[in-house]
């Protein structure tokens, strides 16, 4: 059993499809009281608008919800310019930006778009370097220098800094990448379609063990779970496919047994109201009751 005691948070996973009502959906999420919106980043997809551009538009059109890349495609997003973009949006939105970051996955598409194809070990090393570079560029230091195998800074002048301490959440699944998350990340992002609950605990253990070895408190690392499923009152069709009551029970178990603290709805946007107004309050109530004993 893994329960880090964090209050559950709820969000929306938004695919940046140019034909979808993206701004209106984000405004609805904001109105419904969701905590955050994650924007998918696949710049090589013909039907997708640019992730940072969309993030800026969403932040301008909303008033309270946080927005983050879910996750930024590092091979096509140089860390120095990514750091600048995130810090700028954070300042302009009064501190409503977080950063989800990934090492890259769809290498044929990445290479076709001009990115370098990296072996798994090299991609992981580049991700670790990127975290260092981004944090340096969010600092108040001057004349920054970094000489890595993948990224360099040669007297870079950072600024303006973000409005708040932006969390860096890594979207990773491999054993060594999970250990990297435990060492350096502020959060771990994973999707139910890639890591089902029965594999979550092993991932949590790797993150926790690595954090402890690095002298960190594992409870300080956020655990975000993208939820692929459907809210359907006609009956249960399996994990995350069923009525509100089933969703509430399953998310409560994910919180108090599997250590998830942030639930990001990746289903049909038409079901967003049910997720925000029915599932989320029920989960908060059940988690509080479970923790109270």
For each residue, the residues with C-beta under 8 A, 3 or more apart:
1: 256 257
2: 201 204 208 257 258 259
3: 255 256 257 259 291
4: 218 219 223 259 261
5: 219 291
6: 9 219 222 261
7: 261 284 287
8: 251 255 260 261 262 263 280 283 284 287
9: 6 35 36 261 262 263
10: 34 35 262 263 264 265 275 276 279 280 283
11: 29 34 35 36 37 38 224 262 263 264 265
12: 25 26 29 34 36 37 38 264 265 269 272
13: 37 38 40 70 226 227 264 265 266
14: 22 25 26 37 38 39 40 58 70
15: 20 40 48
16: 22 39 40 41 48 49 50 51 54
17: 20 22 47 48 49
18: 47 48 49
19: 47
20: 15 17 25 269
21: 24 25
22: 14 16 17 25 26 49 54 57 58
23: 26 27 57 58 61
24: 21 27 28
25: 12 14 20 21 22 28 29 269 272
26: 12 14 22 23 29 30 37 58 61 62 65 67
27: 23 24 30 31 61 62
28: 24 25 31 32 269 272 273
29: 11 12 25 26 32 34 37 62 65 272 276
30: 26 27 34 62 63 64 65
31: 27 28
32: 28 29 272 273 276 277
33: 276 280
34: 10 11 12 29 30 37 65 272 276 280
35: 9 10 11 65 66 262
36: 9 11 12 65 66 67 68 98 262 264
37: 11 12 13 14 26 29 34 58 65 66 67 68
38: 11 12 13 14 67 68 69 70 100 189 224 226 264
39: 14 16 51 54 55 58 67 68 69 70
40: 13 14 15 16 48 51 70
41: 16 51 69 70 71 72 73 77 102
42: 45 48 73 106 109
43: 48 50 51 73 76 113
44: 76 106 109 110 112 113
45: 42 48 109
46:
47: 17 18 19
48: 15 16 17 18 40 42 43 45 51
49: 16 17 18 22 53 54
50: 16 43 53 54
51: 16 39 40 41 43 48 54 55 69 72
52: 55 56 69 82 85 89
53: 49 50 56 57
54: 16 22 39 49 50 51 57 58
55: 39 51 52 58 59 67 68 69 89 97
56: 52 53 59 60 89 92
57: 22 23 53 54 60 61
58: 14 22 23 26 37 39 54 55 61 62 67
59: 55 56 62 67 89 92 93 96 97
60: 56 57 93
61: 23 26 27 57 58
62: 26 27 29 30 58 59 65 67 96
63: 30
64: 30 96
65: 26 29 30 34 35 36 37 62 96
66: 35 36 37 96 97 98
67: 26 36 37 38 39 55 58 59 62 89 93 96 97 98
68: 36 37 38 39 55 97 98 99 100 169
69: 38 39 41 51 52 55 72 99 100 101
70: 13 14 38 39 40 41 100 171 189 226 264
71: 41 100 101 102 169 170 171 189
72: 41 51 69 77 82 99 100 101 102
73: 41 42 43 76 77 102 104 110 115
74: 77 79 82 101 102 103 104 126 127 130
75: 103 104 110 115 116 118 123 126
76: 43 44 73 104 110 113 114 115
77: 41 72 73 74 81 82
78: 81 82 151
79: 74 82 83 129 130 133 134 137 151
80: 83 84 133 137 151 153 156
81: 77 78 84 85
82: 52 72 74 77 78 79 85 86 99 130 134
83: 79 80 86 87 133 134 137 138 158
84: 80 81 87 88 137
85: 52 81 82 88 89
86: 82 83 89 90 97 99 134 162 166
87: 83 84 90 91 137 138 160 161 162 166
88: 84 85 91 92 160
89: 52 55 56 59 67 85 86 92 93 97
90: 86 87 93 95 96 97 162 163 164 166
91: 87 88 160 161 162 163
92: 56 59 88 89
93: 59 60 67 89 90 96 97 163
94: 163
95: 90 162 163 164
96: 59 62 64 65 66 67 90 93
97: 55 59 66 67 68 86 89 90 93 162 166
98: 36 66 67 68 166 167 169 187
99: 68 69 72 82 86 134 166 167 168 169
100: 38 68 69 70 71 72 169 170 171 187 189 224
101: 69 71 72 74 127 130 131 134 168 169 170 171
102: 41 71 72 73 74 105 127 170 171 172
103: 74 75 118 123 124 126 127 172 177
104: 73 74 75 76 107 110 115 118 123
105: 102
106: 42 44 109 110
107: 104 110 111 117 118
108: 111 112
109: 42 44 45 106 112 113
110: 44 73 75 76 104 106 107 113 115 116 117
111: 107 108 114 115 116 117
112: 44 108 109
113: 43 44 76 109 110
114: 76 111
115: 73 75 76 104 110 111
116: 75 110 111
117: 107 110 111
118: 75 103 104 107 122 123 126
119: 122 123
120: 123 124 174
121: 124 125 176
122: 118 119 125 126 149 150
123: 75 103 104 118 119 120 126 127
124: 103 120 121 127 128 174 176 177 180
125: 121 122 128 129 149 150
126: 74 75 103 118 122 123 129 130 149 150 151
127: 74 101 102 103 123 124 130 131 170 172 177 180
128: 124 125 131 132 180 184
129: 79 125 126 132 133 146 148 149 150 151
130: 74 79 82 101 126 127 133 134 150 151
131: 101 127 128 134 135 168 170 184 185
132: 128 129 135 136 146 148
133: 79 80 83 129 130 136 137 146 148 151 153
134: 79 82 83 86 99 101 130 131 137 138 168
135: 131 132 138 139 168
136: 132 133 139 141 144 146 153 156 158
137: 79 80 83 84 87 133 134 144 153 156 158
138: 83 87 134 135 158 161 162 166
139: 135 136 144 158 161
140: 158 159 161
141: 136 144 158
142: 157 158
143: 155 156 157
144: 136 137 139 141 153 155 156 157 158
145: 153 154 155 156
146: 129 132 133 136 151 152 153
147: 152
148: 129 132 133 151 152
149: 122 125 126 129
150: 122 125 126 129 130
151: 78 79 80 126 129 130 133 146 148
152: 146 147 148
153: 80 133 136 137 144 145 146 156
154: 145
155: 143 144 145
156: 80 136 137 143 144 145 153
157: 142 143 144
158: 83 136 137 138 139 140 141 142 144 161
159: 140
160: 87 88 91
161: 87 91 138 139 140 158
162: 86 87 90 91 95 97 138 165 166
163: 90 91 93 94 95
164: 90 95
165: 162
166: 86 87 90 97 98 99 138 162
167: 98 99 186 187 222
168: 99 101 131 134 135 184 185 186 187
169: 68 71 98 99 100 101 185 186 187 188 189 222 224
170: 71 100 101 102 127 131 177 180 181 184 185 187 188 189
171: 70 71 100 101 102 189 190
172: 102 103 127 177 178 180 181 188 190
173: 177 178 190 194 195 203
174: 120 124 177 178
175: 178 179 206
176: 121 124 179 180
177: 103 124 127 170 172 173 174 180 181
178: 172 173 174 175 181 182 188 203 206 207 210
179: 175 176 182 183 206 207 209 210
180: 124 127 128 170 172 176 177 183 184 185 210
181: 170 172 177 178 184 185 188 207 210 221
182: 178 179 185 206 207 208 209 210 211 212 213 214 216 218 221
183: 179 180 210 211 213 214 216
184: 128 131 168 170 180 181 214
185: 131 168 169 170 180 181 182 188 221
186: 167 168 169 220 221 222
187: 98 100 167 168 169 170 221 222 223 224 262
188: 169 170 172 178 181 185 203 207 221 222 223 224
189: 38 70 71 100 169 170 171 224 226
190: 171 172 173 194 195 200 203 224 225 226
191: 194 195 225 226 228 266
192: 195 196 197 225 226 227 228 229 239 240
193: 226 228
194: 173 190 191
195: 173 190 191 192 199 200 203
196: 192 199 200 239
197: 192 200 239 253 254 258
198: 201
199: 195 196 202 203
200: 190 195 196 197 203 204 225 254 258 259 260
201: 2 198 204 205 258 259
202: 199 205 206
203: 173 178 188 190 195 199 200 206 207
204: 2 200 201 207 208 223 258 259
205: 201 202 208 209
206: 175 178 179 182 202 203 209 210
207: 178 179 181 182 188 203 204 210 211 218 221
208: 2 182 204 205 211 212 218
209: 179 182 205 206 212 213
210: 178 179 180 181 182 183 206 207 213 214
211: 182 183 207 208 214 216 217 218 220 221
212: 182 208 209 215 216 218
213: 182 183 209 210
214: 182 183 184 210 211
215: 212
216: 182 183 211 212 220 221
217: 211 220
218: 4 182 207 208 211 212 221
219: 4 5 6
220: 186 211 216 217
221: 181 182 185 186 187 188 207 211 216 218
222: 6 167 169 186 187 188 261 262
223: 4 187 188 204 259 260 261 262
224: 11 38 100 169 187 188 189 190 260 261 262 263 264
225: 190 191 192 200 254 260 262 263 264
226: 13 38 70 189 190 191 192 193 264 266
227: 13 192 240 251 263 264 265 266 267
228: 191 192 193 240 266 267
229: 192 239 240 241 247 266 267
230: 237 240 241 267 268 271
231: 242 243 244 247 267 271 274 275 279
232: 235 237 241 242 243
233: 243 244
234: 243
235: 232 242 243
236: 241 242 243 246
237: 230 232 241 242
238: 241 242
239: 192 196 197 229 250
240: 192 227 228 229 230 247 250
241: 229 230 232 236 237 238
242: 231 232 235 236 237 238 245 246 247
243: 231 232 233 234 235 236 246 247
244: 231 233 247 248 274 278 279 282
245: 242 248 249 282
246: 236 242 243 249 250
247: 229 231 240 242 243 244 250 251 275 279 283
248: 244 245 251 252 278 279 282 283 286
249: 245 246 252 253 286
250: 239 240 246 247 253 254
251: 8 227 247 248 254 255 260 263 279 283
252: 248 249 255 256 283 286 287 290
253: 197 249 250 256 257 258
254: 197 200 225 250 251 257 258 260 263
255: 3 8 251 252 258 259 260 261 283 287
256: 1 3 252 253 287 290 291
257: 1 2 3 253 254
258: 2 197 200 201 204 253 254 255
259: 2 3 4 200 201 204 223 255
260: 8 200 223 224 225 251 254 255 263
261: 4 6 7 8 9 222 223 224 255
262: 8 9 10 11 35 36 187 222 223 224 225
263: 8 9 10 11 224 225 227 251 254 260 280 283
264: 10 11 12 13 36 38 70 224 225 226 227
265: 10 11 12 13 227 271 272 275
266: 13 191 226 227 228 229
267: 227 228 229 230 231 271 275
268: 230 271
269: 12 20 25 28 272
270:
271: 230 231 265 267 268 274 275
272: 12 25 28 29 32 34 265 269 275 276
273: 28 32 276 277
274: 231 244 271 277 278 279
275: 10 231 247 265 267 271 272 278 279 280
276: 10 29 32 33 34 272 273 279 280
277: 32 273 274 280 281
278: 244 248 274 275 281 282
279: 10 231 244 247 248 251 274 275 276 282 283
280: 8 10 33 34 263 275 276 277 283 284
281: 277 278 284 285
282: 244 245 248 278 279 285 286
283: 8 10 247 248 251 252 255 263 279 280 286 287
284: 7 8 280 281 287 288
285: 281 282 288 289
286: 248 249 252 282 283 289 290
287: 7 8 252 255 256 283 284 290 291
288: 284 285 291 292
289: 285 286 292
290: 252 256 286 287 293
291: 3 5 256 287 288
292: 288 289
293: 290
